[in-house]
Amino acid sequence: MKGNIRDGEARERLIAWLRRRMAEFGITPEALADSIQYDLDHAPVYRDAFGNEWNGSGAMPNWLRAARDAGVNPEFFRIAQTPTMQSQQPPDCEWRITR
């Protein structure tokens, strides 16, 4: 079909575009990896409906302070902890299809 781009070609175009943009802004692959690692190490603990986040360190941000001052418990905004890989394991049992 005319105008369609195969998945592999679209991926390659996206990678080329990202590389050009990174070069344009002086972003190195190492800086990108460091930024991703920082985000993983400092995951947000609190989030509101507007996407404001706070990792719990440093001064409480204005959006959370305003909610607290309005009588909302800051724990309301706590992000649920993601289950560990251990808890995601299937139960230790044998599954059989019976007819």
PALUMDO-698905 format. One record per residue (C-alpha): x, y, z; residue number from 1. Coordinates in Angstrom, 1 decimal, always signed. Layout:
% residues N
<pt px="X" py="Y" pz="Z" n="NUM"/>
...
END
This chain:
% residues 99
<pt px="+0.0" py="+0.0" pz="+0.0" n="1"/>
<pt px="+1.2" py="+3.4" pz="-0.9" n="2"/>
<pt px="+2.3" py="+5.6" pz="+2.0" n="3"/>
<pt px="+2.7" py="+2.8" pz="+4.6" n="4"/>
<pt px="+6.0" py="+2.4" pz="+6.4" n="5"/>
<pt px="+7.1" py="-1.0" pz="+7.6" n="6"/>
<pt px="+7.8" py="-1.4" pz="+11.3" n="7"/>
<pt px="+11.5" py="-1.9" pz="+10.8" n="8"/>
<pt px="+11.7" py="+1.1" pz="+8.6" n="9"/>
<pt px="+9.8" py="+3.2" pz="+11.0" n="10"/>
<pt px="+12.1" py="+2.1" pz="+13.8" n="11"/>
<pt px="+15.2" py="+3.1" pz="+11.8" n="12"/>
<pt px="+13.7" py="+6.5" pz="+11.0" n="13"/>
<pt px="+12.9" py="+7.1" pz="+14.7" n="14"/>
<pt px="+16.4" py="+6.1" pz="+15.8" n="15"/>
<pt px="+17.9" py="+8.4" pz="+13.1" n="16"/>
<pt px="+15.6" py="+11.3" pz="+14.3" n="17"/>
<pt px="+16.5" py="+10.7" pz="+17.9" n="18"/>
<pt px="+20.2" py="+10.7" pz="+17.1" n="19"/>
<pt px="+19.9" py="+14.0" pz="+15.2" n="20"/>
<pt px="+18.0" py="+15.6" pz="+18.1" n="21"/>
<pt px="+20.5" py="+14.4" pz="+20.7" n="22"/>
<pt px="+23.3" py="+15.8" pz="+18.6" n="23"/>
<pt px="+21.5" py="+19.1" pz="+18.2" n="24"/>
<pt px="+21.1" py="+19.5" pz="+21.9" n="25"/>
<pt px="+24.5" py="+18.0" pz="+22.9" n="26"/>
<pt px="+23.1" py="+15.0" pz="+24.6" n="27"/>
<pt px="+25.5" py="+12.1" pz="+24.8" n="28"/>
<pt px="+24.4" py="+8.4" pz="+25.2" n="29"/>
<pt px="+26.2" py="+8.4" pz="+28.5" n="30"/>
<pt px="+24.3" py="+11.5" pz="+29.8" n="31"/>
<pt px="+21.0" py="+9.8" pz="+28.7" n="32"/>
<pt px="+21.9" py="+6.6" pz="+30.5" n="33"/>
<pt px="+22.9" py="+8.6" pz="+33.6" n="34"/>
<pt px="+19.6" py="+10.4" pz="+33.5" n="35"/>
<pt px="+17.6" py="+7.2" pz="+33.2" n="36"/>
<pt px="+19.5" py="+5.7" pz="+36.1" n="37"/>
<pt px="+18.9" py="+8.7" pz="+38.2" n="38"/>
<pt px="+15.2" py="+8.5" pz="+37.6" n="39"/>
<pt px="+15.2" py="+4.8" pz="+38.5" n="40"/>
<pt px="+17.2" py="+5.5" pz="+41.7" n="41"/>
<pt px="+14.9" py="+8.4" pz="+42.7" n="42"/>
<pt px="+11.5" py="+7.1" pz="+41.8" n="43"/>
<pt px="+8.5" py="+9.3" pz="+42.8" n="44"/>
<pt px="+6.7" py="+8.4" pz="+46.0" n="45"/>
<pt px="+3.9" py="+10.9" pz="+45.7" n="46"/>
<pt px="+1.8" py="+11.9" pz="+42.6" n="47"/>
<pt px="-1.3" py="+14.0" pz="+42.1" n="48"/>
<pt px="-3.9" py="+13.8" pz="+39.4" n="49"/>
<pt px="-2.1" py="+16.5" pz="+37.3" n="50"/>
<pt px="+1.1" py="+14.4" pz="+37.2" n="51"/>
<pt px="+3.1" py="+16.4" pz="+39.7" n="52"/>
<pt px="+5.5" py="+14.1" pz="+41.5" n="53"/>
<pt px="+7.8" py="+14.1" pz="+44.5" n="54"/>
<pt px="+10.3" py="+11.5" pz="+45.6" n="55"/>
<pt px="+10.0" py="+12.4" pz="+49.3" n="56"/>
<pt px="+13.4" py="+14.0" pz="+49.6" n="57"/>
<pt px="+14.0" py="+17.7" pz="+50.1" n="58"/>
<pt px="+11.3" py="+20.3" pz="+50.9" n="59"/>
<pt px="+7.7" py="+19.3" pz="+50.3" n="60"/>
<pt px="+6.5" py="+20.8" pz="+47.0" n="61"/>
<pt px="+3.9" py="+23.5" pz="+46.9" n="62"/>
<pt px="+1.2" py="+21.2" pz="+45.4" n="63"/>
<pt px="+1.5" py="+18.7" pz="+48.2" n="64"/>
<pt px="+1.8" py="+21.4" pz="+50.9" n="65"/>
<pt px="-1.3" py="+23.1" pz="+49.6" n="66"/>
<pt px="-3.2" py="+19.8" pz="+49.7" n="67"/>
<pt px="-2.0" py="+19.1" pz="+53.2" n="68"/>
<pt px="-3.0" py="+22.6" pz="+54.3" n="69"/>
<pt px="-6.4" py="+22.0" pz="+52.9" n="70"/>
<pt px="-6.8" py="+19.0" pz="+55.1" n="71"/>
<pt px="-5.9" py="+16.2" pz="+52.7" n="72"/>
<pt px="-3.5" py="+13.6" pz="+54.2" n="73"/>
<pt px="-0.4" py="+13.5" pz="+52.0" n="74"/>
<pt px="-0.6" py="+9.7" pz="+52.2" n="75"/>
<pt px="-3.6" py="+10.0" pz="+49.8" n="76"/>
<pt px="-1.0" py="+10.8" pz="+47.1" n="77"/>
<pt px="+1.4" py="+8.0" pz="+47.9" n="78"/>
<pt px="+2.0" py="+5.8" pz="+44.9" n="79"/>
<pt px="+1.4" py="+2.1" pz="+45.5" n="80"/>
<pt px="+4.5" py="+0.1" pz="+45.6" n="81"/>
<pt px="+5.0" py="-2.1" pz="+42.6" n="82"/>
<pt px="+4.9" py="-5.8" pz="+43.4" n="83"/>
<pt px="+8.2" py="-7.6" pz="+43.5" n="84"/>
<pt px="+9.1" py="-10.2" pz="+41.0" n="85"/>
<pt px="+8.8" py="-12.8" pz="+43.8" n="86"/>
<pt px="+5.2" py="-12.0" pz="+44.4" n="87"/>
<pt px="+4.4" py="-12.2" pz="+40.7" n="88"/>
<pt px="+5.3" py="-15.8" pz="+40.5" n="89"/>
<pt px="+2.4" py="-18.2" pz="+39.8" n="90"/>
<pt px="+1.3" py="-20.3" pz="+42.7" n="91"/>
<pt px="+3.2" py="-23.5" pz="+43.2" n="92"/>
<pt px="+0.5" py="-25.9" pz="+41.8" n="93"/>
<pt px="-0.1" py="-28.0" pz="+38.8" n="94"/>
<pt px="-2.7" py="-26.8" pz="+36.2" n="95"/>
<pt px="-4.5" py="-29.4" pz="+34.2" n="96"/>
<pt px="-7.1" py="-29.2" pz="+31.5" n="97"/>
<pt px="-9.9" py="-31.7" pz="+32.3" n="98"/>
<pt px="-12.5" py="-32.8" pz="+29.9" n="99"/>
END
